[in-house]
Amino acid sequence: MSNHYVDWRYRYEKLYQEFLQLQKEHAKLKKLYEQSVEGSVQDINLINRLSAENEELKIKLSQYQSPAPTVETLERSPKKTLQCSVSSDSYILFTPRRSHLNAPSNFDFDAIHQKPCQSTGKTLQPFPDNSVSSFFMRNPKMFISFLILGVPREKLGRVDRYKPEILYEFPKENYNISDEVKRMILNCCFYSEEEPQPVNLTGSGSDMNSLLYGQVFQKRGKHCFTFTLRSDQPREPLTDLPNSNKELYYVFCMKIDDVTPQEDGQDEWKNTKIYCFITYIPLFELHYEVLSNMLLLKRLFRIEQLVNNEKTLHLIGEEVITPGEIKVLENYSEIENIGPMLNIEIDMDRLDPLRYKCPDDLSVIDVPWLCAPLFSKLSFNDFFWVLSAIAQEKSIIFVSGNLGLLTSCVLALQVLLRPFRWPNLMIPILPNCLIDVLDAPVPLLAGLPKPPKTRGDLIWIYLDETNLSSRIKGRTSIIQEVKVPEATQLKLRIKNTYLSLNSKEICFTPTLEQKLACIEIAESIKDYWLQIIDITKMFNLKDMKKLVWQIHKRFPEGDHDFLTKMLQTQLFNNLDDEILHVSTCND
């Protein structure tokens, strides 16, 4: 009887959730219908007006004695119509039909459709709600470019020093990414010189087999890392989706050891390759699943070639990318708009389709992926101290040979500052060509695979250090400058949740419960920042002394030293200027 009750209770909850979702869908469709009717009325008025003008012109032309050119009546006016397709979870995807205009055959409608908004000089603000219209024509494609990096096979065994290059690019004619950005991607991915090694062909062929068939990763680890580069594209309006203004390129990478036959077919080489997506969308879980499935398709393709005797073992790795992988890229590139609760399905050639459901809150879409490794690695006291230091614009350098951990920690700190935006240099992987940046007299948030010989006036976080007391290092004077909130309720709110995530092992694949814990911590920290922002917006004070006094009145005394330091940073002043500007415009 109990099990029967639980089953019906479960079905009731499920049906109730579906009912709520359908209510939302109905509201969206109703709004769409009203907009469509309004647009149709405008179009009818336009047709009537133009028809009247045409008739008037006909009368005037008929009165001329000399021959005059005829005027064709406008039979069709541009109509704004929308095609709607509803997924199982009620997300509406809009596609505008092209207007029936008498335009030249080579006229590029897409160039107009995709033209970025020009800046008005005003501060860009988020959309007030999470409606479908906020995402329509705003969200970019799932990725801008896909690259495979490594040493070309024609250089194996023929040069003394190997320089990685771009082995494959999708789409082939891609002008969205500049050559300078591509060079920087190579420098960050291969921060040290890669040395391909000859493969020893033993009797069992174990080395070759591990390279050919073993490069499929079931779980995220140190082979998967992400870094960012400043985008050179025009800024766009902000939505709840992180980076919707296209400020950054996310370079999402998966590193593998692959086999590459020498061009003359004499030897096989172990060649490090990196698969990477360049994207504006930090949907890291989905990017990872797509790359993992592509590698699985590559393995299946090679097995079939050997079984069918289409290729010998010496030539099995000569292809850079397989037809199945290209098909996946084509399917993935067709996804243009994402939204809350959207169901995404990607055809994976011979594998089962890849299905992914977007969260209902897109503003935290990157939080679990980036924050789980950081929370699991740093003790609570160390984490709270580092968070306080970065809020006071202290230069912080993470050091770890694990690129997955390294880049996650750097990007997580930037995420935990929201809605503030880190205004200074942020380099998740600092390549050798930029090592002099460590001496620059500006705040820096960066990651280093290997520590340099000198530390300078920086705060160093050694993530691979087993002795917890020696993990944070820096000059005593720099360490003592950092003020930590002592009486804040923030500590009490996040401590227990944080401790549930902290462990000896790096949490690369958090459970659903751990993901929710990460989001809870991030939201609690965000609430603390918003308290500061709300006070600033409430009083609209340009006098810093008065502003500090007002904020001190509303926070416990133990937080005052920290708040005083933070209010003097560029981090705060940048956002403060935006708030004052918006308030002035609204008055």
Beta strands, then each sheet from edge to edge (+ up, - down):
strand 1: 82-86
strand 2: 92-96
strand 3: 145-150
strand 4: 165-170
strand 5: 197-198
strand 6: 224-230
strand 7: 248-261
strand 8: 268-279
strand 9: 343-346
strand 10: 354-357
strand 11: 396-399
strand 12: 425-427
strand 13: 444-448
strand 14: 459-462
strand 15: 472-473
sheet 1: 1+ 2-
sheet 2: 4+ 3- 8+ 5-
sheet 3: 4+ 3- 8+ 7- 6+
sheet 4: 9+ 10-
sheet 5: 12+ 13+ 11+ 14+ 15-
end
